[in-house]
Amino acid sequence: AQSVTQLDSHVSVSEGTPVLLRCNYSSSYSPSLFWYVQHPNKGLQLLLKYTSAATLVKGINGFEAEFKKSETSFHLTKPSAHMSDAAEYFCVVSEAGRRALTFGSGTRLQVQP
Amino acid sequence: DAGVTQSPTHLIKTRGQQVTLRCSPISGHKSVSWYQQVLGQGPQFIFQYYEKEERGRGNFPDRFSARQFPNYSSELNVNALLLGDSALYLCASSFQGSSYEQYFGPGTRLTVT
């Protein structure tokens, strides 16, 4: 069975400082992993995806994530936070051939001025 | 290009009533998935349809049903509404019947009173 654990429900950073959102996954097969962002009253936007190619994945808006199979982790990072990054972030896993995306419980990112 | 569209945006229903939510996928996408997002949680998979056939079902009661039309649009129906059905219902489309690269609509906010 596939599952995702987001290790922090809430992260607060200052504008211009690095962002780290942590995610661990569990999967019986080679997984695909995603990060989605949800701004208030808006739908989910795909930030980046890992599908068994390069382990360091670059996404939109300066975000990137590294797939570490030995640690079953897929942490999301950004070198410098911007006020517009404040949102809810979801780590998502899907096994090959499965129909459903399995979402984590989300991490709310707050960016202080 | 138009993204995934959903209607209505908001809906208020009474316990015991029935509701129909609608979704139009991105042009060229043949698969539609439905997710339920309860406040403060990550989305939960309800259904996936591909080429008008149900290809996946999550752990939801039979009160939930869906269908996909020849133009690949989809409807989600919920009968005998309960207070616990209050949630944001998200529709996602993808080109093929897999879970990769799902693009989400803005959602329908359902409130059951």
Chai-1 contact restraints between the chains, C-beta under 6 A:
chainA,res_idxA,chainB,res_idxB,connection_type,confidence,min_distance_angstrom,max_distance_angstrom,comment,restraint_id
A,G43,B,F104,contact,1.0,0.0,6.0,A-B,restraint_1
A,G43,B,G105,contact,1.0,0.0,6.0,A-B,restraint_2
A,G43,B,P106,contact,1.0,0.0,6.0,A-B,restraint_3
A,G43,B,G107,contact,1.0,0.0,6.0,A-B,restraint_4
A,L44,B,F104,contact,1.0,0.0,6.0,A-B,restraint_5
A,F90,B,G42,contact,1.0,0.0,6.0,A-B,restraint_6
A,S94,B,S99,contact,1.0,0.0,6.0,A-B,restraint_7
A,R98,B,S99,contact,1.0,0.0,6.0,A-B,restraint_8
A,R99,B,Q48,contact,1.0,0.0,6.0,A-B,restraint_9
A,R99,B,R55,contact,1.0,0.0,6.0,A-B,restraint_10
A,R99,B,G56,contact,1.0,0.0,6.0,A-B,restraint_11
A,R99,B,S99,contact,1.0,0.0,6.0,A-B,restraint_12
A,A100,B,F45,contact,1.0,0.0,6.0,A-B,restraint_13
A,A100,B,G56,contact,1.0,0.0,6.0,A-B,restraint_14
A,L101,B,S99,contact,1.0,0.0,6.0,A-B,restraint_15
A,F103,B,G42,contact,1.0,0.0,6.0,A-B,restraint_16
A,F103,B,P43,contact,1.0,0.0,6.0,A-B,restraint_17
A,G104,B,G42,contact,1.0,0.0,6.0,A-B,restraint_18
A,S105,B,G42,contact,1.0,0.0,6.0,A-B,restraint_19
A,G106,B,G42,contact,1.0,0.0,6.0,A-B,restraint_20
